[in-house]
């Protein structure tokens, strides 16, 4: 992260764990999409469900579905972490069970 490279975190509902989220640059129709898997990630005492794209060039991106980038666009800035919440409220963060502490 730095210069023209940014990070994107996409928070997702727990039922998408194991599914891939695919994004591509919005500026061109010939952009090659990149993808990452939604995983359950421990953040302190919580579990967050998210896909992390750790190395994106700064620019405007769109989510792809079935190879088509028809979703609303979002910007990734160089040197910053961009987060998008596609999860229902509070659904992406759950406290761990006592047996998992």
Backbone as JSON Lines, residues from 0, in Angstrom:
{"i":0,"aa":"X","n":[0.85,-1.17,0.0],"ca":[0.0,0.0,0.0],"c":[0.9,1.24,0.0]}
{"i":1,"aa":"X","n":[0.6,2.14,-0.9],"ca":[1.38,3.35,-1.03],"c":[1.5,3.73,-2.48]}
{"i":2,"aa":"X","n":[1.84,4.98,-2.74],"ca":[1.93,5.45,-4.12],"c":[0.6,5.31,-4.82]}
{"i":3,"aa":"X","n":[0.58,4.58,-5.92],"ca":[-0.65,4.35,-6.69],"c":[-1.31,3.02,-6.35]}
{"i":4,"aa":"X","n":[-0.94,2.42,-5.23],"ca":[-1.49,1.12,-4.84],"c":[-2.33,1.27,-3.59]}
{"i":5,"aa":"X","n":[-3.56,0.73,-3.63],"ca":[-4.46,0.78,-2.49],"c":[-4.99,-0.6,-2.15]}
{"i":6,"aa":"X","n":[-5.74,-0.67,-1.08],"ca":[-6.34,-1.91,-0.58],"c":[-7.85,-1.75,-0.6]}
{"i":7,"aa":"X","n":[-8.55,-2.82,-0.97],"ca":[-10.01,-2.84,-0.92],"c":[-10.45,-3.96,0.0]}
{"i":8,"aa":"X","n":[-11.33,-3.64,0.95],"ca":[-11.95,-4.64,1.81],"c":[-13.44,-4.61,1.51]}
{"i":9,"aa":"X","n":[-13.99,-5.78,1.16],"ca":[-15.42,-5.9,0.87],"c":[-16.04,-6.75,1.97]}
{"i":10,"aa":"X","n":[-16.83,-6.13,2.85],"ca":[-17.53,-6.86,3.9],"c":[-18.76,-7.53,3.27]}
{"i":11,"aa":"X","n":[-18.97,-8.77,3.63],"ca":[-20.04,-9.56,3.01],"c":[-20.82,-10.32,4.07]}
{"i":12,"aa":"X","n":[-22.02,-10.78,3.73],"ca":[-22.77,-11.59,4.69],"c":[-22.1,-12.94,4.89]}
{"i":13,"aa":"X","n":[-22.29,-13.55,6.05],"ca":[-21.64,-14.82,6.36],"c":[-21.97,-15.93,5.36]}
{"i":14,"aa":"X","n":[-23.14,-15.88,4.74],"ca":[-23.49,-16.96,3.81],"c":[-22.68,-16.9,2.52]}
{"i":15,"aa":"X","n":[-21.85,-15.86,2.33],"ca":[-20.98,-15.79,1.16],"c":[-19.56,-16.29,1.43]}
{"i":16,"aa":"X","n":[-19.3,-16.77,2.65],"ca":[-17.97,-17.33,2.96],"c":[-17.69,-18.46,1.98]}
{"i":17,"aa":"X","n":[-16.53,-18.39,1.35],"ca":[-16.13,-19.39,0.36],"c":[-16.44,-18.98,-1.07]}
{"i":18,"aa":"X","n":[-17.26,-17.97,-1.26],"ca":[-17.6,-17.48,-2.6],"c":[-16.57,-16.43,-3.03]}
{"i":19,"aa":"X","n":[-16.36,-16.31,-4.33],"ca":[-15.44,-15.32,-4.85],"c":[-16.19,-14.05,-5.23]}
{"i":20,"aa":"X","n":[-15.56,-12.92,-4.95],"ca":[-16.03,-11.63,-5.42],"c":[-15.06,-11.2,-6.51]}
{"i":21,"aa":"X","n":[-15.61,-10.8,-7.64],"ca":[-14.79,-10.42,-8.79],"c":[-15.02,-8.94,-9.1]}
{"i":22,"aa":"X","n":[-13.92,-8.22,-9.3],"ca":[-13.99,-6.8,-9.65],"c":[-13.07,-6.54,-10.84]}
{"i":23,"aa":"X","n":[-13.32,-5.43,-11.54],"ca":[-12.46,-5.01,-12.65],"c":[-12.52,-3.5,-12.77]}
{"i":24,"aa":"X","n":[-11.52,-2.94,-13.43],"ca":[-11.5,-1.5,-13.66],"c":[-12.73,-1.09,-14.43]}
{"i":25,"aa":"X","n":[-13.35,0.01,-14.04],"ca":[-14.57,0.47,-14.69],"c":[-14.27,1.3,-15.95]}
{"i":26,"aa":"X","n":[-13.05,1.8,-16.05],"ca":[-12.72,2.71,-17.14],"c":[-12.65,2.04,-18.5]}
{"i":27,"aa":"X","n":[-12.52,0.72,-18.53],"ca":[-12.36,0.03,-19.8],"c":[-13.13,-1.28,-19.81]}
{"i":28,"aa":"X","n":[-13.72,-1.59,-20.92],"ca":[-14.48,-2.84,-21.02],"c":[-13.56,-4.04,-21.19]}
{"i":29,"aa":"X","n":[-12.29,-3.81,-21.54],"ca":[-11.37,-4.93,-21.74],"c":[-10.54,-5.24,-20.5]}
{"i":30,"aa":"X","n":[-10.89,-4.63,-19.37],"ca":[-10.13,-4.86,-18.13],"c":[-10.25,-6.31,-17.68]}
{"i":31,"aa":"X","n":[-9.14,-6.86,-17.25],"ca":[-9.14,-8.22,-16.73],"c":[-9.58,-8.2,-15.27]}
{"i":32,"aa":"X","n":[-10.63,-8.93,-14.94],"ca":[-11.11,-8.92,-13.56],"c":[-10.14,-9.64,-12.62]}
{"i":33,"aa":"X","n":[-10.18,-9.22,-11.37],"ca":[-9.46,-9.91,-10.3],"c":[-10.5,-10.4,-9.31]}
{"i":34,"aa":"X","n":[-10.15,-11.45,-8.58],"ca":[-11.12,-12.0,-7.64],"c":[-10.44,-12.39,-6.35]}
{"i":35,"aa":"X","n":[-11.24,-12.47,-5.31],"ca":[-10.77,-12.94,-4.02],"c":[-11.94,-13.59,-3.3]}
{"i":36,"aa":"X","n":[-11.62,-14.45,-2.37],"ca":[-12.62,-15.24,-1.66],"c":[-13.06,-14.54,-0.38]}
{"i":37,"aa":"X","n":[-14.35,-14.6,-0.1],"ca":[-14.87,-14.11,1.17],"c":[-14.48,-15.12,2.24]}
{"i":38,"aa":"X","n":[-13.85,-14.65,3.28],"ca":[-13.41,-15.51,4.38],"c":[-13.88,-14.94,5.71]}
{"i":39,"aa":"X","n":[-14.01,-15.82,6.67],"ca":[-14.25,-15.39,8.05],"c":[-12.89,-15.0,8.61]}
{"i":40,"aa":"X","n":[-12.77,-13.78,9.07],"ca":[-11.49,-13.26,9.57],"c":[-11.66,-12.78,11.0]}
{"i":41,"aa":"X","n":[-10.77,-13.2,11.86],"ca":[-10.83,-12.8,13.26],"c":[-10.2,-11.42,13.43]}
{"i":42,"aa":"X","n":[-10.94,-10.52,14.04],"ca":[-10.47,-9.17,14.35],"c":[-10.72,-8.97,15.85]}
{"i":43,"aa":"X","n":[-9.68,-9.17,16.64],"ca":[-9.86,-9.14,18.09],"c":[-10.83,-10.24,18.49]}
{"i":44,"aa":"X","n":[-11.85,-9.91,19.29],"ca":[-12.8,-10.94,19.72],"c":[-13.94,-11.18,18.72]}
{"i":45,"aa":"X","n":[-13.9,-10.53,17.55],"ca":[-14.99,-10.65,16.58],"c":[-14.56,-11.44,15.36]}
{"i":46,"aa":"X","n":[-15.56,-11.9,14.63],"ca":[-15.33,-12.52,13.33],"c":[-15.97,-11.63,12.28]}
{"i":47,"aa":"X","n":[-15.19,-11.25,11.28],"ca":[-15.66,-10.4,10.19],"c":[-15.61,-11.21,8.91]}
{"i":48,"aa":"X","n":[-16.63,-11.11,8.1],"ca":[-16.7,-11.84,6.83],"c":[-16.37,-10.86,5.71]}
{"i":49,"aa":"X","n":[-15.25,-11.1,5.02],"ca":[-14.8,-10.12,4.04],"c":[-13.87,-10.76,3.01]}
{"i":50,"aa":"X","n":[-13.83,-10.11,1.85],"ca":[-12.82,-10.39,0.83],"c":[-11.85,-9.21,0.85]}
{"i":51,"aa":"X","n":[-10.56,-9.5,0.79],"ca":[-9.55,-8.45,0.84],"c":[-8.75,-8.48,-0.46]}
{"i":52,"aa":"X","n":[-8.67,-7.32,-1.09],"ca":[-7.86,-7.15,-2.3],"c":[-6.68,-6.27,-1.89]}
{"i":53,"aa":"X","n":[-5.51,-6.86,-1.6],"ca":[-4.43,-6.12,-0.96],"c":[-3.55,-5.29,-1.88]}
{"i":54,"aa":"X","n":[-3.74,-5.38,-3.19],"ca":[-2.77,-4.76,-4.11],"c":[-3.47,-4.29,-5.38]}
{"i":55,"aa":"X","n":[-4.27,-3.21,-5.27],"ca":[-5.0,-2.69,-6.43],"c":[-4.42,-1.36,-6.86]}
{"i":56,"aa":"X","n":[-4.31,-1.17,-8.16],"ca":[-3.93,0.13,-8.69],"c":[-5.06,1.11,-8.43]}
{"i":57,"aa":"X","n":[-4.69,2.34,-8.09],"ca":[-5.71,3.37,-7.85],"c":[-6.58,3.52,-9.09]}
{"i":58,"aa":"X","n":[-7.89,3.68,-8.87],"ca":[-8.81,3.86,-9.99],"c":[-10.22,3.52,-9.6]}
{"i":59,"aa":"X","n":[-11.08,3.5,-10.6],"ca":[-12.49,3.2,-10.4],"c":[-12.74,1.76,-10.82]}
{"i":60,"aa":"X","n":[-13.46,1.02,-9.98],"ca":[-13.73,-0.4,-10.2],"c":[-15.23,-0.67,-10.16]}
{"i":61,"aa":"X","n":[-15.61,-1.82,-10.7],"ca":[-16.99,-2.31,-10.61],"c":[-16.94,-3.79,-10.23]}
{"i":62,"aa":"X","n":[-17.94,-4.22,-9.52],"ca":[-18.1,-5.65,-9.24],"c":[-18.63,-6.32,-10.49]}
{"i":63,"aa":"X","n":[-18.12,-7.5,-10.78],"ca":[-18.57,-8.27,-11.94],"c":[-19.46,-9.4,-11.49]}
{"i":64,"aa":"X","n":[-20.51,-9.63,-12.23],"ca":[-21.39,-10.78,-12.02],"c":[-21.54,-11.46,-13.36]}
{"i":65,"aa":"X","n":[-21.22,-12.75,-13.4],"ca":[-21.29,-13.51,-14.64],"c":[-20.5,-12.83,-15.76]}
{"i":66,"aa":"X","n":[-19.34,-12.26,-15.4],"ca":[-18.47,-11.65,-16.39],"c":[-18.9,-10.28,-16.86]}
{"i":67,"aa":"X","n":[-19.93,-9.69,-16.25],"ca":[-20.43,-8.38,-16.67],"c":[-20.26,-7.39,-15.52]}
{"i":68,"aa":"X","n":[-19.64,-6.25,-15.82],"ca":[-19.44,-5.23,-14.79],"c":[-20.54,-4.2,-14.79]}
{"i":69,"aa":"X","n":[-21.73,-4.6,-14.36],"ca":[-22.87,-3.69,-14.4],"c":[-23.27,-3.16,-13.02]}
{"i":70,"aa":"X","n":[-22.43,-3.36,-12.04],"ca":[-22.71,-2.89,-10.68],"c":[-22.28,-1.42,-10.56]}
{"i":71,"aa":"X","n":[-22.76,-0.7,-9.54],"ca":[-22.28,0.67,-9.31],"c":[-20.77,0.67,-9.1]}
{"i":72,"aa":"X","n":[-20.11,1.73,-9.53],"ca":[-18.66,1.8,-9.42],"c":[-18.24,2.34,-8.05]}
{"i":73,"aa":"X","n":[-16.99,2.11,-7.72],"ca":[-16.4,2.62,-6.48],"c":[-14.94,2.93,-6.75]}
{"i":74,"aa":"X","n":[-14.38,3.85,-5.99],"ca":[-12.99,4.29,-6.2],"c":[-12.07,3.66,-5.17]}
{"i":75,"aa":"X","n":[-10.89,3.27,-5.64],"ca":[-9.8,2.82,-4.77],"c":[-8.69,3.84,-4.93]}
{"i":76,"aa":"X","n":[-8.25,4.42,-3.82],"ca":[-7.21,5.46,-3.83],"c":[-5.87,4.85,-3.46]}
{"i":77,"aa":"X","n":[-4.83,5.32,-4.1],"ca":[-3.49,4.88,-3.76],"c":[-3.11,5.29,-2.35]}
{"i":78,"aa":"X","n":[-2.44,4.4,-1.64],"ca":[-1.99,4.7,-0.29],"c":[-3.05,4.6,0.78]}
{"i":79,"aa":"X","n":[-4.27,4.18,0.41],"ca":[-5.36,4.12,1.38],"c":[-6.06,2.76,1.35]}
{"i":80,"aa":"X","n":[-6.81,2.5,2.42],"ca":[-7.68,1.32,2.48],"c":[-9.1,1.79,2.22]}
{"i":81,"aa":"X","n":[-9.73,1.2,1.21],"ca":[-11.13,1.48,0.9],"c":[-11.95,0.31,1.38]}
{"i":82,"aa":"X","n":[-13.04,0.58,2.08],"ca":[-13.91,-0.53,2.5],"c":[-15.32,-0.3,1.99]}
{"i":83,"aa":"X","n":[-15.93,-1.4,1.6],"ca":[-17.3,-1.4,1.09],"c":[-18.07,-2.42,1.9]}
{"i":84,"aa":"X","n":[-19.24,-2.05,2.34],"ca":[-20.04,-2.95,3.15],"c":[-21.22,-3.46,2.35]}
{"i":85,"aa":"X","n":[-21.12,-4.71,1.9],"ca":[-22.21,-5.36,1.17],"c":[-22.97,-6.32,2.09]}
{"i":86,"aa":"X","n":[-22.72,-6.21,3.38],"ca":[-23.37,-7.09,4.35],"c":[-24.55,-6.36,4.98]}
{"i":87,"aa":"X","n":[-25.58,-7.12,5.39],"ca":[-26.66,-6.5,6.15],"c":[-26.11,-5.95,7.47]}
{"i":88,"aa":"X","n":[-26.75,-4.98,8.06],"ca":[-26.25,-4.42,9.32],"c":[-26.0,-5.51,10.37]}
{"i":89,"aa":"X","n":[-24.82,-5.44,10.95],"ca":[-24.38,-6.34,12.03],"c":[-24.26,-7.8,11.63]}
{"i":90,"aa":"X","n":[-24.58,-8.16,10.41],"ca":[-24.5,-9.56,10.0],"c":[-23.06,-10.0,9.77]}
{"i":91,"aa":"X","n":[-22.17,-9.06,9.45],"ca":[-20.81,-9.45,9.11],"c":[-19.89,-9.54,10.32]}
{"i":92,"aa":"X","n":[-20.35,-9.13,11.49],"ca":[-19.52,-9.19,12.69],"c":[-20.26,-10.0,13.75]}
{"i":93,"aa":"X","n":[-19.63,-11.06,14.19],"ca":[-20.24,-11.88,15.23],"c":[-19.22,-12.13,16.33]}
{"i":94,"aa":"X","n":[-19.69,-12.15,17.56],"ca":[-18.79,-12.47,18.68],"c":[-18.49,-13.95,18.66]}
{"i":95,"aa":"X","n":[-17.27,-14.33,19.0],"ca":[-16.94,-15.75,19.01],"c":[-17.66,-16.47,20.15]}
{"i":96,"aa":"X","n":[-17.88,-17.75,19.95],"ca":[-18.48,-18.54,21.02],"c":[-17.47,-18.7,22.13]}
{"i":97,"aa":"X","n":[-17.92,-18.92,23.37],"ca":[-16.98,-19.05,24.5],"c":[-15.94,-20.14,24.27]}
{"i":98,"aa":"X","n":[-16.28,-21.19,23.55],"ca":[-15.34,-22.29,23.34],"c":[-14.23,-21.91,22.36]}
{"i":99,"aa":"X","n":[-14.36,-20.8,21.6],"ca":[-13.38,-20.41,20.62],"c":[-12.46,-19.32,21.12]}
{"i":100,"aa":"X","n":[-12.6,-18.9,22.36],"ca":[-11.75,-17.83,22.9],"c":[-10.42,-18.35,23.34]}
